[in-house]
Amino acid sequence: MREEASRIWSAAPYSDYLRVLARLHLGVSLRGKLDPSDVVQQTVLRAHEKAGQFRGETEAEWMAWLRTILGNVIAMARRRYASDTRDLGRERSLQARLDDSASRMEGWLAADQTSPSQRASRHEQALRLAAALARLPSDQREAIELHHLEGLTVAEVGLRMGRTRAAAMGLIFRGLKALRGLLEEVSGEG
């Protein structure tokens, strides 16, 4: 079963999902030096190279494994661009924040789904959500990700984005409206 699971799942379909997490966790110091798409490409490449090492059997375990690889890629980038030495505490903190963001994304979709089929559906919804977020204008996407996935208040979103609280609220509102439309469009195609 384990070998089948690693052959069935590919990291490529999870690129939008990983890109959301990479954008949230690259940090200000790396955003100017490294594009989230490059981080995701490196993650997908590593997952492909190491697929034989995956020991899980579920999609949730696969997604957690991909988040671990993403965390390692980001930690390596931080070390490459930072002048200080390796900080294991900071790397563990990054992995915890990645897992927290992924949990927020899944929780945002449906908090009460607990059966295996409902969990599988939630993972599919997370992938559709990530794909829809990728289609939003960048400022709306960033505001939604910061507020709903990183858990920042509207005022904190405004500060992070260099906007007023009212402007941040507008971005979130317009982004959510557009996001709903995109998600309805995707579910109407299926």
C-alpha positions in Angstrom: 0.0 0.0 0.0 2.7 2.5 0.9 4.5 2.1 -2.5 1.1 2.5 -4.3 0.4 5.7 -2.3 3.7 7.3 -3.3 3.2 6.3 -6.9 -0.4 7.6 -7.0 0.2 11.0 -5.5 2.3 13.5 -7.3 3.3 16.8 -5.7 2.5 18.9 -8.8 -1.3 19.1 -8.2 -0.5 20.6 -4.8 1.5 23.5 -6.2 -1.2 26.2 -5.6 -1.7 24.8 -2.0 2.1 24.9 -1.4 2.4 28.4 -3.0 -0.2 29.8 -0.5 1.8 28.5 2.4 5.1 29.6 0.9 3.8 33.2 0.4 2.7 33.3 4.0 5.9 31.9 5.5 8.8 33.2 3.3 9.1 36.2 5.5 9.7 39.8 4.5 13.5 39.4 4.3 13.2 36.5 1.7 10.3 37.9 -0.4 12.6 40.3 -2.3 15.2 37.6 -3.0 13.1 34.5 -3.6 9.8 34.0 -5.4 7.2 31.7 -3.8 6.9 29.8 -7.1 10.6 29.0 -7.0 10.2 27.6 -3.5 7.3 25.5 -4.6 9.2 24.3 -7.6 12.1 23.2 -5.4 9.6 21.5 -3.0 7.9 19.6 -5.9 11.3 18.5 -7.2 12.4 17.3 -3.8 9.1 15.4 -3.2 9.6 13.7 -6.6 13.2 12.8 -5.7 12.2 11.5 -2.3 8.8 9.9 -3.1 10.2 6.5 -2.1 10.7 7.8 1.4 7.1 8.6 1.9 5.7 6.2 4.5 2.2 7.5 4.9 -1.0 6.0 3.4 -3.5 8.9 3.4 -3.8 12.2 1.5 -3.6 14.0 4.8 -0.2 12.3 5.5 1.0 13.2 2.0 0.0 16.9 2.5 1.8 17.0 5.8 4.9 15.4 4.2 4.8 18.1 1.5 4.5 20.8 4.1 7.6 19.3 5.9 9.6 19.4 2.6 8.3 23.0 2.0 9.5 23.9 5.5 12.9 22.4 4.9 13.2 24.3 1.6 12.3 27.6 3.3 14.7 26.9 6.2 17.5 26.2 3.7 16.8 29.5 1.9 16.8 31.4 5.1 20.2 29.9 6.0 21.5 30.7 2.5 20.5 34.3 2.7 21.1 34.9 6.4 24.4 35.7 7.9 23.7 33.8 11.2 24.1 30.1 11.7 21.4 27.4 11.7 18.7 27.9 14.4 16.8 24.7 15.0 14.2 26.5 17.2 13.4 28.9 14.3 13.1 25.9 11.9 10.7 24.1 14.3 8.7 27.3 14.7 8.4 27.6 10.9 7.1 24.0 10.6 4.6 24.7 13.3 3.4 27.9 11.6 3.1 26.0 8.2 1.0 23.3 9.9 -1.1 26.0 11.6 -1.7 27.8 8.3 -2.7 24.5 6.7 -5.1 23.8 9.6 -6.6 27.3 9.3 -7.2 26.7 5.6 -8.9 23.4 6.3 -10.8 24.8 9.2 -12.0 27.7 7.1 -13.5 25.2 4.7 -15.4 23.0 7.1 -14.7 22.5 10.8 -17.3 19.8 11.5 -16.3 17.2 8.8 -14.9 14.2 10.6 -15.6 11.1 8.5 -12.9 9.8 6.1 -14.9 10.8 3.1 -15.5 14.3 4.6 -11.8 14.7 5.3 -11.0 13.6 1.7 -13.5 16.2 0.5 -11.9 18.8 2.7 -8.5 18.1 1.2 -10.0 18.5 -2.3 -11.6 21.7 -1.2 -8.3 23.0 0.1 -6.7 22.4 -3.3 -9.6 24.2 -5.0 -9.4 27.0 -2.6 -5.6 27.4 -3.3 -6.3 27.3 -7.0 -9.0 30.0 -6.7 -6.8 32.2 -4.5 -4.1 32.0 -7.2 -6.6 33.6 -9.6 -7.3 36.6 -7.4 -5.6 40.0 -7.8 -2.4 39.9 -5.7 -3.5 42.5 -3.2 -6.8 40.8 -2.5 -5.2 37.4 -2.3 -2.5 38.7 0.1 -5.1 40.4 2.3 -7.3 37.2 2.5 -4.3 35.0 3.2 -3.0 37.3 6.0 -6.4 37.6 7.6 -7.9 34.1 7.2 -4.8 31.9 6.9 -2.2 33.7 9.0 -4.8 34.9 11.5 -3.9 38.6 11.5 -6.5 41.2 12.5 -7.7 43.6 9.8 -5.6 46.3 11.3 -2.6 44.1 11.3 -3.3 43.2 7.6 -3.4 46.9 6.8 -0.1 47.5 8.6 1.6 44.6 6.9 0.4 45.7 3.5 1.1 49.4 4.1 -2.6 50.3 3.8 -5.2 51.7 6.1 -7.5 49.5 8.1 -10.4 50.5 5.9 -8.4 49.7 2.7 -7.5 46.3 4.1 -11.1 45.6 5.0 -12.1 46.6 1.4 -9.5 44.2 -0.1 -10.7 41.4 2.1 -14.3 42.0 1.3 -13.8 42.3 -2.5 -11.4 39.3 -2.4 -13.9 37.1 -0.6 -16.7 38.1 -3.0 -14.4 37.3 -6.0 -13.3 34.1 -4.3 -16.8 32.9 -3.8 -17.5 33.5 -7.5 -14.4 31.6 -8.5 -15.2 28.6 -6.2 -18.8 28.5 -7.6 -17.4 28.6 -11.1 -15.1 25.6 -10.3 -17.8 23.6 -8.6 -20.2 24.3 -11.5 -17.6 22.7 -13.9 -17.4 19.5 -11.9 
